[in-house]
């Protein structure tokens, strides 16, 4: 996922393999971890958080998520069996 690559590339510190003992993880950290690990996408709220953290816009993050979702859907569409529907024009 493009967003995941950007987030990983923007880190200045190595990503720890384990959480330090005694530290609690909050919802924002858990959501960030889910995005980095490819388990979830960028939501509107997370886009706001990312824009504040990285000095960008929320639209930037949501556009990247939309581009990735559309790319995934196009690859899955090859397996879809949909009957084409045409509306007839009156007249």
N, C-alpha and C positions, 0 to 999 in steps of 0.2 A: 504494500500500500504506500502510495506516494507520501502521505502524511507521516506515516511511520518512519520512512527514510529521512525526511526532513527533521523530525524530532530527534532521531538517533544521531544524525550528523551535527545537530546544533548543541548537543551536550558537550560541555567542556570537561566534565569529570567522567571517569569510567562508570558504567552501570554496575552497581553491586549485584552479585549473584544471590545473596541472601540478605534479608532485612536484619539490621542490627537487633540484638536481643533487647527486650524491654521497650522498644519503640513501637508506637501504635501507628498504623497507617490510616489516614483519613480518606474520605470519599474522593477527594481530588487526586490523591496519589494513586488510589486504586483504579480510578477511571483512566488516568494517564498510563498506568501499567497495562490496562486492558487494550488501550489503543496501540501502545508500543509492541505488545505481543500479538496483535492482529485478532483479538477476540471481540473487539467492538469498534465502531466508527466514531467520528467526531460529531457530537450533538451541538445544538445551538449554544447551550450553556458552556460546553467545553471550548467551543470556538471563541467565545468571549474571554474565557480564561487564557487560552493560548495567545490571543491577540494582545492581551495585557502583558503576558510574560515575554513575548518575543517582539513586541512593538510593531505588530501588523494589524490587519483588520479581521474581524470575525468572518466577513465574506470570503476572504482569501482561504481560510481553513475549510469553510463549508463548500466552496467551489472545488477544492481539491477532493473532498469527500465525495461530492456529487460526480466528479469525473471518474473516480475510482469505482463507485457504485455502478455507473453506466457502463464502464469497461467490463465489469464482472457480468452484468446483465446481458451484454451483447455476446459474451462467450457462452453463457447459459442458453441464450435464445436459439442457438443452433440445434438444441435438443427439443425445443418446443414444437408442438404440433397444433397450429392454430389455423382455423378456417378463415380465409379472408372475407371480409364483409364490405360490400359496396352498397351505399344508399343510392337509390335511383332518384334522379332529379324529376320534379313534377313537370308535366307538360306533355 
